Amino acid sequence: NGDVTNPACSGIEGVLEAYHRSLRSVQLYGPTNFAPVVNHVARSAAAVLDGSQYFVLLIITDGVISDMAQTKEAIVNAAKLPMSIIIVGVGQAEFDGKAVVVP
């Protein structure tokens, strides 16, 4: 939501509001390292295992992932947590064959 000290959003409306707000302020640049942000959100999700919160990490990228091995490991480690990770590639970069699916 843009607030580092309290990043929670309330419901789908809050998520959409945070998304629209971020579109006006985000600047895309490289390198494209996802593992740190996945691990950061995973730590937050791991702290709330009572079912009272669910975390959605939306990453919009204009570049190919620079730390693919670390990102895959972070995603696999986060798979058991109450969170979803959505990565959307925009622009002209080659995004083929880079999906990580954890059942």
N, C-alpha and C positions, 0 to 999 in steps of 0.2 A: 504493500500500500504506500510505500515511500517513507514510512516512519521506521527508522532503524531500531528505535527503542521499543516499539510496539507494532510489529508488522502484521498483526491479525486483521482479517477481513471478515465481515459478518455476512454469511450466506452468499449465494450466487451473485446477488446484486452488488455486494461489497467487492467480490472478485472482479466483476466487470468494470466497476468504477475504478479500481486500482489499475486494471489493464488500460483503460482509456486515459487515465492520468499519466501512466508511464509512457504511452506513445508520444506525449508532448515533451518528455524530458530525456528519453534514452538516446544515447549516442552509441552507434555500433563501431567497434574497433577490435583489433587483434592484439595478441594471439587469442584464440578461442579456447579457453580452458574452462571446462564445465565442472570438473571434479570438485574444486573448492566450494562452489555454490551448492552442488548436490549434497556434499558432506555437511555443509552448514545447515541446510534445511532438514537433513536427516537427523542431526543432533537435536534440533527443536522437536521433531516428530517423536524421537525416542524418549523425550522427556514427558510426553503426554500419551501414555498407553492405556488410559482408562476409557477411551472411546469418546471423550468429550470434544475432541478436535480432530480435524482432518486437514492435511496440508496438500496444497496444489502448487507445484513449481512449474511455471511456464517460462521456457527459455526461447526467445526469438533470436535467431542468429543469421548473420549474412556471411558466415564463413564456416569452413569445415572444422570439425573438432580437432584441436591441436594435441590434446591429452587423451586420446581415445582409450588407451589401456586403463588409465586411472579413472576415466569416466565410466567405463564398463564396470570396473570393480566397485565404484561408488554406487552405481545403480543396483547392482546385484546385492550389495550390502543393505541398501535401503528397501529392498523388495518386501521385507517382512514388516515394514513400518506403515502407519496410517498416512500414506502419502502417495500422490501420483506425480509423475514427471512427464511433461509434455514439451517436446522440442520441435520447434517449427523453423525450417530453413527458408529464408527469403533471399531473393537476388539471384545472381548468376553463378554462384559456387556449385561445385559438384557434390550433391548430397546422396548419391546413389549407393545402395548397399551398406549403409552405416547404421541400420536400426539395431537396437538392443531390445529384445522382448523377453520379459521375465514373467512366466506364468504364475 
